[in-house]
Amino acid sequence: MGAVFGPFFTDGDVQEEVHLAVEEVLDLGVSADIWTGPATVQSTMHLNRSGRGILISGSFSGGVALVCSRCLEAFPFRSQDHFEVYCEAAAQGQLEEEHELTNDELDVTYLEQGRINTDTLLRENILLSLPVQPLCHEDCRGYCPRCGANLNQSVCNCTEAHVDPRLQALRKLL
């Protein structure tokens, strides 16, 4: 369980500013064979009052073991990025009732009980930074489609399959 900070919404006109340094091991959830194990994340966050809410800005760096989409080998992946999130306290019953979101509501994260869970914020940013097609290295050769040999580790003796001459024009595209 990660850190939960708050409440940040207090009565009065007090300007609040909070600086956080967070280091966590995060469970990213169901991996769909894209990653293995948890992610380690380091982050600095700055929380400032802004209008009716809080602006959370910061940066993170983290690592997770990804699974190569060509050779299915695990490899370390590091990511870092900056983020900004605007948060407001949810109005009574606002989170429970269904309604169509307005354009202004699309850019707002609503806090329950005026608290922010850093796990949720960091997990979302790590998942958004993952590549769509993870590769252990750019020139990964993957597996032979005929014999199943890992072409990064050995050369197979499979011969090139006969290609239909009508499809030869398409071969030039590869």
C-alpha positions in Angstrom: 0.0 0.0 0.0 1.4 3.3 -1.0 1.4 6.6 0.8 -1.9 8.5 1.2 -1.5 12.2 1.9 -4.1 14.7 2.9 -6.4 16.1 3.7 -5.3 19.1 1.6 -8.6 21.0 1.6 -9.0 23.0 4.8 -11.3 25.9 5.7 -9.9 29.4 5.4 -7.7 31.2 2.9 -4.4 29.5 4.0 -2.1 29.0 1.0 -0.7 25.5 1.3 2.4 24.2 -0.5 3.7 20.6 0.0 6.8 19.0 -1.4 7.0 15.2 -1.4 9.8 12.7 -2.2 8.3 9.2 -2.7 10.1 5.9 -3.3 7.8 2.9 -3.8 7.6 -0.6 -5.1 4.3 -0.7 -7.1 2.2 -3.6 -8.1 1.1 -2.6 -11.7 -1.8 -5.1 -11.8 -2.5 -7.7 -14.4 0.4 -7.7 -16.9 -1.1 -9.4 -19.9 2.4 -10.8 -20.4 3.9 -7.3 -21.0 5.8 -7.0 -17.7 6.9 -9.3 -14.9 7.0 -8.3 -11.2 6.5 -4.9 -9.6 7.9 -1.6 -10.6 10.2 0.5 -8.5 9.5 4.2 -8.7 11.1 7.4 -7.3 9.2 10.6 -7.5 9.2 14.2 -6.4 5.9 16.0 -6.2 4.9 19.6 -5.5 1.3 20.2 -4.4 0.0 23.8 -4.6 -3.5 25.2 -4.1 -5.0 26.4 -7.3 -8.4 27.9 -7.4 -10.8 25.3 -5.8 -8.3 22.5 -6.1 -4.7 21.4 -6.0 -2.2 21.3 -8.8 0.1 18.3 -8.4 3.3 18.6 -10.5 6.4 16.5 -10.4 8.6 14.0 -12.0 9.2 10.3 -11.7 11.7 7.7 -12.7 11.1 4.0 -12.5 12.0 0.6 -13.6 10.2 -2.6 -14.4 11.0 -5.9 -16.1 9.3 -6.0 -19.5 8.8 -9.0 -21.8 10.2 -8.6 -25.3 7.4 -8.9 -27.9 9.7 -10.8 -30.3 11.8 -13.2 -28.3 9.7 -13.3 -25.1 12.8 -12.7 -22.9 12.5 -10.4 -19.9 14.6 -7.2 -19.9 14.9 -4.2 -17.7 13.1 -1.0 -18.8 13.6 2.4 -17.3 11.3 5.4 -17.8 11.2 9.0 -16.5 8.8 11.8 -17.2 7.1 14.9 -15.8 3.4 15.1 -14.9 0.8 17.6 -13.9 -2.6 16.7 -12.4 -5.3 19.1 -11.3 -7.4 17.7 -8.4 -10.6 18.9 -6.7 -12.5 17.6 -3.8 -15.5 15.6 -5.0 -18.9 17.2 -4.2 -21.2 15.1 -2.0 -22.5 12.2 -4.2 -20.6 13.3 -7.3 -18.5 10.2 -7.5 -21.4 7.8 -7.1 -24.0 9.2 -9.5 -23.7 8.7 -13.3 -23.7 11.7 -15.5 -22.2 12.9 -18.8 -18.9 14.6 -18.2 -18.5 18.2 -19.4 -15.3 19.3 -21.2 -14.1 21.0 -17.9 -14.6 17.8 -16.0 -12.4 15.7 -18.4 -9.2 17.3 -17.1 -10.0 17.0 -13.4 -9.2 14.2 -11.0 -11.5 14.1 -8.1 -10.2 13.3 -4.6 -12.2 11.3 -2.1 -12.1 12.9 1.4 -9.5 15.4 0.2 -6.7 12.8 0.0 -4.4 11.7 -2.8 -3.0 8.2 -3.0 0.5 8.4 -4.6 0.3 4.7 -5.7 -2.6 5.5 -8.1 -0.9 8.6 -9.5 2.5 6.9 -10.0 1.0 3.6 -11.3 -0.9 5.5 -14.0 2.2 7.4 -15.1 4.4 4.3 -15.3 1.7 2.4 -17.3 1.4 5.4 -19.7 5.2 5.4 -20.3 5.4 1.7 -21.3 6.1 1.1 -25.0 3.3 -0.4 -27.0 5.6 -3.1 -28.4 8.4 -3.7 -25.9 11.7 -4.8 -27.5 14.8 -6.0 -25.6 16.9 -4.3 -28.2 16.1 -2.6 -31.5 17.5 -5.4 -33.7 15.9 -8.3 -31.8 15.5 -11.1 -34.3 12.8 -13.1 -32.3 12.0 -16.7 -33.1 12.1 -18.6 -36.3 8.5 -19.1 -37.5 9.3 -22.7 -38.7 11.5 -24.3 -36.0 11.0 -22.0 -33.1 14.7 -21.3 -32.5 15.6 -18.0 -30.7 17.4 -16.3 -33.5 19.3 -14.0 -31.1 21.0 -17.0 -29.6 21.6 -19.3 -32.6 21.1 -19.6 -36.3 18.6 -22.1 -37.5 18.9 -24.3 -40.6 15.5 -23.7 -42.0 15.3 -22.9 -45.7 13.3 -20.1 -47.1 9.7 -21.1 -47.9 8.4 -20.9 -51.4 6.7 -17.6 -51.9 3.7 -17.3 -54.1 4.9 -15.1 -57.1 1.8 -13.0 -56.9 2.9 -11.8 -53.5 6.5 -10.9 -54.5 5.6 -7.2 -54.9 4.6 -7.1 -51.2 8.0 -8.5 -50.2 9.6 -5.3 -51.3 7.7 -3.4 -48.6 9.4 -5.5 -45.8 
